[in-house]
Amino acid sequence: MIQTLYHVPEYKEELIYPAVCRAMEALGIAGDMRPGLKVVIKPNLIMAKKPEFPVTTHPLVIKAVVRWLTEHGVKDITLAESSGGLYNAEYMKNIYHVCGVKELTPQLKMNMDFSARTVDCPKGFANHSFHIITPVLTADYVINICKLKTHAMTGYSGGIKNLFGVIPGLEKPQMHYLWPNLSDFSRMLLELAQTVNPQLTIIDAIDAMEGNGPTGGTSHPLYMLLAARDFYTQDYFAATLMGIDPMKIEMIRQAAEVGLARPDEITLVGDAVPENLTPFQMPDTKKLDFTGNVPGFLKKSFLFFAERLMKSYPQLNRDVCVGCGKCAESCPAHVIKVENGKAKFRKKGCISCFCCQEMCPVKAISVKKAL
């Protein structure tokens, strides 16, 4: 498995484009191109945030990929994404504008087809089918361009997790409610990733996010652009760059156990891994979890009580809350409502998916243990 790594000291097109060209050459992507190819770029546009925040895929990374595709004769290039809120023209037009990708037209078309189709899964999958946005399903070639981040629920967000954005709009909270357990949710992500199966995954780690990701964390630049065909193994590799044990990230551990991630087969091409990397701060949800220190023979009994006594719940800072309702909109268990201009949480029924924290635009939601 070829994993490319190129140092990019800042977001400038003249620095990013050569790195993209070198990655494409190393991976032999030019050999995939053909006349009439229909390419879809799937970025991370989780919410309406300006490019200077390490929340979404930077538009200059997307622009460099589009430029390379155009120079290799590809004319049909569409950006397709379903963000964390509604999936309709009005909502997504604002996302495109604020995130800075609207400026990439006309070479890159902004998806305006907000339909979705049901795709059957192979026999043996826990999910019998997935409802996936149409542009991804009708593409000949999918390029997955994600942002490297920590994540309140999964611990890590990269290539695999970015593909959750092919589930349309508010159907994503339904998936959280269907699979509230982290192990089951991670298995769903892997099955979805195998269903979409992008041909190329690029990780924007020029600036990355640590702490309460995927939206409420802080900047932790790695000044790197990563690319690979095998995004499962790439996620394993990228987690190590963050100082995270990949086998403690449930979806990566599962990917390794079933042979999707093969870290022993990595061939690094490009620049060397810097020696002065510092570990990423983990989300509050993970820092408050110390079950990994419990001896194995006690863990089952301990977890029975721990799930009740030390379960993480979202906590609202009323002074910061603006009453926008994004938390209630994204709550799969429907335990949040807005009263008198402020969000109100009900602990009973909460599945601790932290979609509310993820979608809060003003960082008014933190994490608290029941105990």
PyMOL commands that set and color helices and strands:
alter all, ss='L'
color gray80, all
select helices_A, chain A and resi 13-27+29-32+59-71+89-98+102-104+134-137+159-166+171-178+182-196+231-241+246-248+250-257+263-265+284-287+291-293+296-309+326-330+355-359
alter helices_A, ss='H'
color red, helices_A
select strands_A, chain A and resi 2-7+38-42+76-79+109-110+116-120+129-133+141-151+155-157+200-210+218-219+224-228+267-270+312-316+336-339+342-345+365-369
alter strands_A, ss='S'
color yellow, strands_A
deselect
rebuild
show_as cartoon
